[in-house]
Amino acid sequence: KMVEPLHSFETEHDDMIHDAQLDFYGRRLATCSTDTTVKIFDVMGDKHELIQTLRGHKNAVWQVIWCDPSLGSYLASCSADKTVIIWKEVDGEWRQSKRYENEFSGSMTCIAWAPSSVGLVLACGMSSGHIVLLKKHTGDNEWDIETIDESAHDGGVLGISWAPLSLLDNGDDRILRIVSCGCEKVAKIHTQADPDSEWEHSPLPEVHTDWARDVAWAPQIGLEKDMIASCGQDKKVVVYTREENNWSVQEVLSGEDVTVWRVAWSISGHVLAVSCSDNTVLIFKQMLDGSWQCVEQLRNKQ
């Protein structure tokens, strides 16, 4: 069924908005834009208030992401100016805590915070194909930089997501897993068995025929299997499911005449939101027989 937005408001960005993210409690909204700024709003029902405009990037800002509040009040942003900025809220004001620049990156294209049990660790994907981790020291403001893959995707990394603590790994939180996608059409899983091990890289089944634009690992609340969603320039949305170390693939959306830009899971992992190039958001739900059905369409007429 088609539904209308509950509320919309003017952000006062001067150019295209590339991302908008609510915090853990759904009370603050962060947006970013080609106008080089990040804006933070207090939101409550149909009311909103601009709290602060963050300036620090020199080119388009592609993505913003909130950290788990159990680790502090942090927000990260990445930009076409080859930088990632980690912002920290101090006495009600947002300030730069870490600025990371990679002169060879071309553009910082995507970012993702690790699960809270791992600590303050941010994964960063670049148009150069690199994936790096920024790791904060406990008790001070020093950050380590670790490169986990220098050529994850030919043509650039476009999407990145961490795996939750997996029931399939017997609750071993030393095992870190990241999924990424990019211009070479294939999604890949990067695994580190323990802190002293090298990262290992393995591709998921190849299904996309054009750029894979985004990827998201599903939460595992109530799930006893791994699920990953990806979407692409080829107008497809697929879900990869792992059971007993074997990955199967199921097409959720194909044949539509729109490019699919982003995918995001509900907290339970049973509902998948898909953002399309025609200003439509599609909501898919997994049925009891395992199939996926579009249950709602959200369209902005403005």
C-alpha positions as CSV (number, residue, x, y, z in Angstrom):
1,K,0.0,0.0,0.0
2,M,1.1,3.6,-0.6
3,V,1.6,5.8,2.4
4,E,2.4,9.5,2.8
5,P,5.2,11.0,5.0
6,L,4.1,11.8,8.5
7,H,6.1,15.0,8.6
8,S,8.6,16.9,6.5
9,F,10.6,20.1,7.2
10,E,13.1,22.5,5.6
11,T,16.6,21.6,6.6
12,E,18.2,24.8,5.3
13,H,20.8,22.9,3.4
14,D,21.9,24.8,0.3
15,D,22.3,21.8,-1.9
16,M,21.4,18.1,-2.2
17,I,21.0,16.0,1.0
18,H,22.9,12.7,0.8
19,D,22.1,11.1,4.1
20,A,19.8,11.5,7.1
21,Q,20.2,9.4,10.3
22,L,18.3,9.3,13.6
23,D,20.2,8.6,16.7
24,F,19.7,5.5,18.9
25,Y,16.7,7.1,20.8
26,G,15.1,8.6,17.7
27,R,15.3,12.1,19.2
28,R,18.1,13.7,17.2
29,L,18.5,13.8,13.4
30,A,21.8,14.3,11.6
31,T,21.9,15.3,7.9
32,C,24.7,16.0,5.4
33,S,24.8,17.6,2.0
34,T,26.8,18.7,-1.0
35,D,26.9,22.1,0.7
36,T,29.8,20.6,2.8
37,T,27.9,20.8,6.1
38,V,26.4,18.4,8.7
39,K,23.3,19.6,10.6
40,I,21.9,18.2,13.9
41,F,18.3,18.6,14.8
42,D,16.3,17.9,17.9
43,V,13.1,16.1,16.7
44,M,10.0,15.2,18.7
45,G,6.8,14.3,16.9
46,D,6.1,16.9,14.3
47,K,8.5,19.4,15.9
48,H,12.1,20.0,15.1
49,E,14.8,22.5,16.1
50,L,18.2,23.0,14.5
51,I,20.8,22.5,17.2
52,Q,24.1,23.0,15.4
53,T,25.6,23.2,11.9
54,L,28.9,21.4,11.8
55,R,31.5,22.8,9.4
56,G,34.8,21.1,8.8
57,H,34.6,19.4,5.4
58,K,35.6,21.2,2.2
59,N,33.5,19.1,-0.3
60,A,30.3,17.1,-0.4
61,V,29.5,15.1,2.7
62,W,28.3,11.6,1.7
63,Q,27.3,9.9,4.9
64,V,26.7,10.5,8.7
65,I,26.5,7.8,11.3
66,W,25.8,7.9,15.1
67,C,27.8,5.8,17.5
68,D,26.1,3.6,20.1
69,P,25.4,5.9,23.1
70,S,26.9,3.4,25.5
71,L,30.3,4.4,24.1
72,G,29.7,8.2,24.3
73,S,28.2,10.9,22.2
74,Y,30.0,10.6,18.9
75,L,28.9,11.2,15.2
76,A,31.1,10.4,12.2
77,S,30.9,11.9,8.7
78,C,32.8,11.2,5.5
79,S,33.4,13.4,2.5
80,A,34.6,13.8,-1.1
81,D,37.4,16.0,0.4
82,K,39.3,12.7,1.4
83,T,38.5,13.1,5.1
84,V,36.5,11.4,7.8
85,I,35.6,13.5,10.8
86,I,34.6,12.1,14.1
87,W,32.6,14.6,16.1
88,K,32.1,14.5,19.9
89,E,29.5,16.3,22.0
90,V,31.1,18.2,24.8
91,D,28.9,20.2,27.2
92,G,26.1,20.3,24.6
93,E,28.4,21.4,21.7
94,W,29.7,19.3,18.9
95,R,33.5,19.5,18.3
96,Q,36.0,17.6,16.1
97,S,37.5,14.7,18.1
98,K,39.4,13.1,15.2
99,R,40.1,14.2,11.6
100,Y,41.5,11.5,9.3
101,E,42.7,12.4,5.8
102,N,44.0,9.9,3.3
103,E,45.5,11.8,0.3
104,F,45.3,8.7,-1.9
105,S,41.7,7.9,-1.2
106,G,40.1,10.1,-3.9
107,S,36.9,10.3,-1.8
108,M,35.8,8.8,1.5
109,T,32.7,7.1,0.3
110,C,31.2,5.2,3.3
111,I,31.6,4.6,7.0
112,A,30.2,2.2,9.7
113,W,30.7,1.9,13.4
114,A,31.6,-1.5,14.9
115,P,29.3,-3.2,17.4
116,S,29.6,-1.6,20.8
117,S,31.3,-4.7,22.3
118,V,34.2,-4.0,20.0
119,G,34.7,-0.5,21.3
120,L,35.0,2.8,19.4
121,V,36.1,1.4,15.9
122,L,35.0,3.0,12.7
123,A,35.4,1.3,9.3
124,C,36.0,3.6,6.3
125,G,35.6,2.8,2.6
126,M,37.3,4.8,-0.1
127,S,37.0,5.3,-3.8
128,S,40.6,4.0,-4.1
129,G,39.3,0.6,-3.0
130,H,40.9,0.8,0.4
131,I,39.1,-0.1,3.7
132,V,40.7,1.2,6.9
133,L,39.7,1.1,10.6
134,L,40.0,4.0,13.0
135,K,40.4,2.6,16.6
136,K,40.2,4.8,19.6
137,H,42.5,4.2,22.6
138,T,40.8,3.7,26.0
139,G,41.1,6.7,28.2
140,D,42.6,9.2,25.8
141,N,41.8,10.8,22.4
142,E,44.4,8.9,20.4
143,W,43.3,6.8,17.4
144,D,45.1,4.0,15.7
145,I,44.7,3.4,11.9
146,E,44.6,-0.1,10.5
147,T,44.3,-1.0,6.8
148,I,42.4,-4.2,6.4
149,D,42.3,-4.3,2.5
150,E,44.1,-2.1,0.0
151,S,42.0,-3.4,-3.0
152,A,38.6,-4.4,-1.7
153,H,36.8,-3.3,-4.8
154,D,38.2,-2.2,-8.2
155,G,36.8,1.3,-8.9
156,G,36.0,2.0,-5.3
157,V,34.1,0.9,-2.1
158,L,30.5,2.1,-2.1
159,G,28.9,0.4,0.9
160,I,30.2,-1.1,4.2
161,S,28.5,-2.8,7.2
162,W,29.6,-4.7,10.3
163,A,28.3,-8.1,11.3
164,P,26.6,-8.3,14.7
165,L,27.9,-10.7,17.4
166,S,27.0,-14.0,15.7
167,L,25.2,-16.9,17.2
168,L,26.9,-19.0,14.5
169,D,30.3,-18.1,16.0
170,N,29.3,-19.3,19.4
171,G,29.2,-15.8,20.8
172,D,33.0,-15.3,20.3
173,D,33.4,-11.5,20.1
174,R,37.0,-11.8,19.0
175,I,35.7,-12.7,15.5
176,L,35.2,-9.5,13.5
177,R,33.4,-9.5,10.2
178,I,32.7,-6.7,7.8
179,V,30.8,-6.8,4.5
180,S,31.5,-4.4,1.7
181,C,30.4,-3.7,-1.9
182,G,31.5,-1.5,-4.7
183,C,32.0,-0.8,-8.4
184,E,33.1,-4.3,-9.3
185,K,29.6,-5.6,-8.7
186,V,30.6,-8.2,-6.0
187,A,30.0,-8.0,-2.2
188,K,32.9,-9.3,0.0
189,I,33.2,-10.4,3.6
190,H,36.3,-9.5,5.5
191,T,37.0,-11.6,8.6
192,Q,39.5,-11.4,11.5
193,A,39.5,-14.4,13.7
194,D,41.3,-12.7,16.6
195,P,43.2,-9.4,17.2
196,D,46.5,-11.0,16.2
197,S,45.3,-12.5,13.0
198,E,45.4,-11.1,9.5
199,W,42.2,-10.2,7.8
200,E,40.8,-12.8,5.4
201,H,38.6,-11.8,2.4
202,S,36.0,-13.9,0.6
203,P,33.4,-12.9,-2.0
204,L,29.7,-13.5,-1.7
205,P,27.9,-15.2,-4.7
206,E,28.0,-12.8,-7.7
207,V,24.5,-11.6,-8.6
208,H,24.7,-8.0,-9.5
209,T,25.4,-7.0,-13.1
210,D,26.3,-3.4,-12.3
211,W,27.7,-1.4,-9.4
212,A,26.6,-2.7,-6.0
213,R,25.7,0.6,-4.3
214,D,24.9,-0.5,-0.7
215,V,25.1,-3.4,1.7
216,A,23.7,-4.0,5.1
217,W,24.2,-6.9,7.6
218,A,21.0,-7.7,9.4
219,P,20.8,-7.6,13.2
220,Q,20.4,-11.0,14.9
221,I,17.7,-10.3,17.5
222,G,15.5,-13.4,17.2
223,L,17.5,-14.7,14.2
224,E,19.7,-17.8,14.2
225,K,21.2,-17.2,10.8
226,D,23.3,-14.5,9.0
227,M,21.5,-12.3,6.5
228,I,23.0,-9.6,4.3
229,A,21.1,-7.3,1.9
230,S,22.7,-5.5,-1.1
231,C,21.3,-3.3,-3.8
232,G,22.7,-2.0,-7.1
233,Q,22.7,0.1,-10.1
234,D,21.2,-2.9,-11.9
235,K,17.9,-2.2,-10.0
236,K,18.2,-5.4,-7.9
237,V,17.9,-6.0,-4.2
238,V,19.1,-9.3,-3.0
239,V,19.3,-11.1,0.4
240,Y,22.2,-13.5,1.1
241,T,21.5,-16.0,3.9
242,R,24.1,-18.2,5.6
243,E,23.2,-21.4,7.3
244,E,25.8,-24.0,8.1
245,N,28.5,-22.0,6.3
246,N,26.7,-22.0,3.0
247,W,25.4,-18.8,1.5
248,S,22.1,-18.8,-0.5
249,V,20.8,-15.9,-2.5
250,Q,17.2,-14.6,-2.8
251,E,16.1,-11.7,-5.1
252,V,13.8,-9.3,-3.2
253,L,13.4,-6.8,-6.0
254,S,14.2,-6.9,-9.7
255,G,12.7,-5.7,-12.9
256,E,11.7,-2.3,-11.6
257,D,12.6,0.8,-13.7
258,V,14.5,2.5,-10.8
259,T,18.0,2.4,-9.4
260,V,18.2,1.3,-5.8
261,W,20.5,3.5,-3.7
262,R,20.3,2.2,-0.1
263,V,19.2,-0.7,2.1
264,A,18.5,-0.7,5.9
265,W,17.2,-3.4,8.3
266,S,14.8,-3.1,11.1
267,I,16.2,-3.9,14.6
268,S,14.6,-7.4,14.4
269,G,16.1,-8.2,11.0
270,H,12.7,-9.2,9.5
271,V,11.9,-5.9,7.8
272,L,14.0,-4.4,5.0
273,A,13.8,-0.7,3.8
274,V,14.9,0.1,0.3
275,S,15.5,3.6,-1.0
276,C,15.0,4.2,-4.7
277,S,16.0,6.9,-7.2
278,D,12.4,7.9,-7.8
279,N,12.0,9.3,-4.2
280,T,10.3,6.1,-3.1
281,V,11.1,4.0,-0.1
282,L,9.9,0.4,-0.3
283,I,9.3,-1.7,2.9
284,F,9.7,-5.4,2.5
285,K,8.8,-8.0,5.1
286,Q,9.8,-11.6,5.3
287,M,6.8,-14.0,5.3
288,L,6.5,-17.2,7.2
289,D,7.4,-19.2,4.0
290,G,10.7,-17.2,3.7
291,S,9.7,-15.1,0.8
292,W,9.9,-11.3,0.8
293,Q,6.8,-9.1,0.1
294,C,6.5,-5.4,-0.3
295,V,4.1,-4.3,2.4
296,E,4.4,-0.5,2.1
297,Q,5.6,2.2,-0.3
298,L,6.5,5.7,1.0
299,R,6.6,8.4,-1.6
300,N,7.5,12.0,-1.2
301,K,5.5,14.1,-3.7
302,Q,7.6,17.2,-3.1
